[in-house]
Amino acid sequence: MKSHFLFVCLVLVSSAAALLSCGGSPTPTSVPTPVPTLVPPTAAPTSVPPTNAPTATATTAPASGNTANAVPNALTKFTTAKAFRLNAVANVSPLFFQLPYTPAPGQDPQMANIFTMEGEQNGADLHYQLKGVLASLIAVFSGFAQDSTELELTRVNDELFLRGTLENETQARWYKIPAQDAANTKFSPHELVQPMSGTTYPANAFSKTGTETRNGQTCDVYTGSRAAFDTVYPALAQSALLNEETLTLETVDRAEFTITVCPDGNVHDIKFNFDAHSKANANDKGSFTFDVQISDYDANISIQAPADAVPMSGANSVVPTAEATKPTETKNFNSLAGDWEGASADESPIQFTVENDAITYANLNYSISSGSCSVGGAYGTSVDDGAIQNQKFSFTLTNSSGTQFTFAGAFDSNNAASGTLAIKGKTSCGDTDTETTWTAKHTSAPDESNATAEPTTEATAEATDEPNATPTAESASDASGVAMVNAVFDALAKNDVETALSYLSDDVVYTIGTTSGIGKDDLRSNLQLAQTVGTTFRVSNVQDLGGIVTFTVTVSGFGAGTYSNSSAIVQDGKVAILTIK
């Protein structure tokens, strides 16, 4: 299966499609609403200086050819650009941001820096510096210190390097990412403008309103209509993690959308800014700014690998490996009941659960490509109409955005299944109507005695090797161990982190995928972060094997996968060791 853990987050920075990988689906393009019209571009300062200071002058003759097609053509051209430099920044009032924002010393408490990205690339080689809230998020999930505020990334000749500060270290340094993880990561700054380039604009969406001098060229400035703004807003709002509970298109009071196109046919600047009021209280106001500046197209840009990089050993791997979602041995089952996992033709993970001759839960990861646009994501939910008849099933799930997922298949035996997944509706790639095939294997049953192979105890051995914990089989009764694990995940399913933590010991030793640590407070930060970006946990096949409780965890959204070698050890009425692998 594809690994998406760290770079799901990186694409959060660079793509509207990325948020799909965090558990949501794109909001359909909204019908323009009768709200205030666009105002001329303001002279508000931006954190990223332009390549050359622009001089705005009035003009009537377009310098870039046909006005109607200049902007779409330039946006499309950027999707295939090979060499360029790019600076980008996105800021938002905390009122309109999904993530909690605590300003560091010297930071503006009234404006959160979602991300700042500066760098260059030449073909597949690239170098970028990342700052802001999402850079911190990326750093944490790639094994760096939780108070990280910056991350630097370099890719040269398919080798990937990250520069950051590890936990318990004081100095940042370069780390070389393992080859397998590097091969499975994706980072394309082209996707930064995906909300703009991946949409179909209404007629007369842009009008020329002035010129600017950039890189020695006199370039045209185009201002988008309110309809153009509304077309881009849903995808950009998702990629920037704007809070739909406090903000909608209807609460936008001032909208600004401009694109600068030069005679070389390239886009050199994109601005998408607005002021708005809160849905709950019109007196609560805030703003959002998004600015991308691109220069030095087709320049001879040289990118070098860091000479002092060390292997990322001892730190968390960048992404969970495929082993986390593969069963450790082949089993032969006597019924269909239990957990199933597999992948679609594009290697996107598929998981579902069978109970009482029906599919009761499905977690469907997917990848969609249309021209230069590509999006990926996951949708997991319980199923009400998944009855299995004559070894076949078919049902349709509809997410909150109206996108339909039709999941159909047949069981070739009690051990194998195959079928199709069709997706229809609005995505960041526009109107989508696509279908892919999938295959899956039976990985566990409610009662493992129905399978000829016993469950592996590898996770148990790893858990007992952890420091500062020596629980034994006498730590808890069978019933209390199973009940404790179910209680933890029932609370997480309700997004109640504090209740889930109440079942854990203060010095709990935990491993979740490639992230590990000691202590309830440390785990709280990771669970809250996972909750914020839409990760959900579902437990199944909970069994007690002589004092050690084993179970399967299905993760939807951020870090999606099936972790069938999970275990817990209960001591003195609390979970002392928690392993999700």
QUINORHU-V966836 format. One record per residue. RES is the residue in one letter. SS is DSSP state (H for helix, E for strand, C for the rest). NEAR is the number of other C-alpha atoms within 8 Angstrom. Layout:
res = {RES,RES}
ss = {SS,SS}
near = {NEAR,NEAR}
This chain:
res = {M,K,S,H,F,L,F,V,C,L,V,L,V,S,S,A,A,A,L,L,S,C,G,G,S,P,T,P,T,S,V,P,T,P,V,P,T,L,V,P,P,T,A,A,P,T,S,V,P,P,T,N,A,P,T,A,T,A,T,T,A,P,A,S,G,N,T,A,N,A,V,P,N,A,L,T,K,F,T,T,A,K,A,F,R,L,N,A,V,A,N,V,S,P,L,F,F,Q,L,P,Y,T,P,A,P,G,Q,D,P,Q,M,A,N,I,F,T,M,E,G,E,Q,N,G,A,D,L,H,Y,Q,L,K,G,V,L,A,S,L,I,A,V,F,S,G,F,A,Q,D,S,T,E,L,E,L,T,R,V,N,D,E,L,F,L,R,G,T,L,E,N,E,T,Q,A,R,W,Y,K,I,P,A,Q,D,A,A,N,T,K,F,S,P,H,E,L,V,Q,P,M,S,G,T,T,Y,P,A,N,A,F,S,K,T,G,T,E,T,R,N,G,Q,T,C,D,V,Y,T,G,S,R,A,A,F,D,T,V,Y,P,A,L,A,Q,S,A,L,L,N,E,E,T,L,T,L,E,T,V,D,R,A,E,F,T,I,T,V,C,P,D,G,N,V,H,D,I,K,F,N,F,D,A,H,S,K,A,N,A,N,D,K,G,S,F,T,F,D,V,Q,I,S,D,Y,D,A,N,I,S,I,Q,A,P,A,D,A,V,P,M,S,G,A,N,S,V,V,P,T,A,E,A,T,K,P,T,E,T,K,N,F,N,S,L,A,G,D,W,E,G,A,S,A,D,E,S,P,I,Q,F,T,V,E,N,D,A,I,T,Y,A,N,L,N,Y,S,I,S,S,G,S,C,S,V,G,G,A,Y,G,T,S,V,D,D,G,A,I,Q,N,Q,K,F,S,F,T,L,T,N,S,S,G,T,Q,F,T,F,A,G,A,F,D,S,N,N,A,A,S,G,T,L,A,I,K,G,K,T,S,C,G,D,T,D,T,E,T,T,W,T,A,K,H,T,S,A,P,D,E,S,N,A,T,A,E,P,T,T,E,A,T,A,E,A,T,D,E,P,N,A,T,P,T,A,E,S,A,S,D,A,S,G,V,A,M,V,N,A,V,F,D,A,L,A,K,N,D,V,E,T,A,L,S,Y,L,S,D,D,V,V,Y,T,I,G,T,T,S,G,I,G,K,D,D,L,R,S,N,L,Q,L,A,Q,T,V,G,T,T,F,R,V,S,N,V,Q,D,L,G,G,I,V,T,F,T,V,T,V,S,G,F,G,A,G,T,Y,S,N,S,S,A,I,V,Q,D,G,K,V,A,I,L,T,I,K}
ss = {C,C,C,C,H,H,H,H,H,H,H,H,H,H,C,C,H,H,H,H,H,H,C,C,C,C,C,C,C,C,C,C,C,C,C,C,C,C,C,C,C,C,C,C,C,C,C,C,C,C,C,C,C,C,C,C,E,C,C,C,C,C,C,C,C,C,H,H,H,H,H,H,H,H,H,H,H,H,C,C,C,C,E,E,E,E,E,E,E,E,E,E,C,H,H,H,E,C,C,C,C,C,C,C,C,C,C,C,C,C,C,E,E,E,E,E,E,E,E,E,E,E,C,C,E,E,E,E,E,E,E,C,H,H,H,H,H,H,H,H,H,C,C,E,C,C,C,C,C,E,E,E,E,E,E,E,C,C,E,E,E,E,E,E,C,E,C,C,C,C,C,C,E,E,E,E,C,C,H,H,H,H,H,C,C,C,C,C,H,H,H,H,H,H,H,H,H,C,C,C,C,C,C,C,C,E,E,E,E,E,E,E,E,E,C,C,E,E,E,E,E,E,E,E,C,H,H,H,H,H,H,H,H,H,H,H,H,H,H,C,C,E,C,C,C,C,C,C,H,H,H,E,E,E,E,E,E,E,E,E,E,C,C,C,C,C,E,E,E,E,E,E,E,E,E,E,E,C,C,C,C,C,C,C,E,E,E,E,E,E,E,E,E,E,E,C,C,C,C,C,C,C,C,C,C,C,C,C,C,E,E,C,C,C,C,C,C,C,C,C,C,H,H,H,H,C,C,C,C,C,C,C,E,C,C,C,C,E,E,E,E,E,E,E,C,C,C,C,E,E,E,E,E,E,E,C,C,E,E,E,E,E,E,E,E,E,E,E,E,E,C,C,E,E,E,E,E,E,E,E,E,E,C,C,C,C,E,C,E,C,C,E,E,E,E,E,E,E,C,C,C,C,C,E,E,E,E,E,E,E,E,C,C,C,C,E,E,E,E,E,E,E,E,E,E,E,E,C,C,E,E,E,E,E,E,E,E,E,E,E,E,E,E,E,C,C,C,H,H,H,E,C,C,C,C,C,C,H,H,H,H,H,H,H,C,C,C,C,C,C,C,C,H,H,H,C,C,H,H,H,H,H,H,H,H,H,H,H,H,H,H,H,H,C,C,C,H,H,H,H,H,H,C,E,E,E,E,E,E,E,E,E,C,C,E,E,E,E,C,H,H,H,H,H,H,H,H,H,H,H,H,H,C,C,C,E,E,E,E,E,E,E,E,E,C,C,C,E,E,E,E,E,E,E,E,E,C,C,C,C,E,E,E,E,E,E,E,E,E,E,E,C,C,E,E,E,E,E,E,E,C}
near = {7,8,11,11,12,12,12,13,12,10,14,14,11,15,15,16,17,16,17,14,13,15,16,12,14,14,10,10,9,7,5,8,6,4,7,7,8,11,7,6,8,4,4,4,4,7,5,8,5,7,8,7,7,8,7,8,7,7,8,6,4,10,9,13,6,7,11,9,7,12,13,8,9,12,13,9,10,10,10,7,9,9,14,15,12,12,12,13,16,13,12,14,12,10,9,14,11,8,7,6,7,5,9,5,4,5,6,7,7,6,9,14,11,12,15,13,12,11,11,12,14,13,7,9,12,14,12,11,12,13,13,13,12,12,14,15,10,12,15,11,11,11,13,13,11,8,5,13,9,12,14,11,13,12,13,12,6,9,10,13,14,12,11,13,12,11,8,5,7,6,5,9,8,12,11,12,14,10,8,6,13,11,7,9,10,6,8,8,7,10,11,11,10,13,14,8,10,11,11,6,7,7,4,7,11,12,11,11,10,12,13,13,13,13,7,5,8,11,14,15,13,14,14,15,13,10,10,12,12,13,13,12,10,13,13,10,9,12,15,11,10,11,10,7,6,10,14,9,8,6,10,13,10,11,15,15,14,13,14,13,17,15,10,5,11,11,14,13,12,13,12,11,11,12,12,12,14,15,10,5,7,8,6,7,10,12,11,11,12,12,13,12,12,12,10,8,10,8,7,6,9,5,10,5,8,7,4,5,10,7,8,11,5,4,8,10,12,11,12,12,7,9,6,12,10,8,8,5,6,6,10,9,12,7,6,10,11,13,14,13,14,11,13,13,8,8,8,12,14,14,14,12,12,14,9,5,10,10,14,12,11,13,12,10,11,11,10,8,9,7,5,7,9,11,12,12,17,17,13,11,7,7,10,5,7,11,9,10,7,4,8,10,11,10,9,8,9,9,9,6,10,9,13,12,11,12,12,11,11,10,11,9,6,11,12,11,12,12,11,12,12,12,12,11,11,15,12,13,13,9,8,10,8,8,8,10,10,13,11,13,10,14,11,9,12,9,6,9,6,9,11,8,8,7,5,8,7,7,12,9,8,8,11,8,6,8,5,5,9,5,10,8,8,7,12,12,8,9,6,9,15,12,8,12,12,10,10,12,12,9,12,12,10,6,7,9,11,7,9,14,10,7,12,11,11,7,8,13,15,11,12,9,9,9,9,9,9,10,11,12,7,9,11,11,8,8,9,9,9,11,10,9,10,11,15,11,11,9,11,9,13,13,8,11,7,7,15,13,15,13,13,13,13,12,14,15,17,14,11,10,10,13,13,13,13,14,14,13,15,16,11,6,9,10,15,15,12,14,12,11,11}
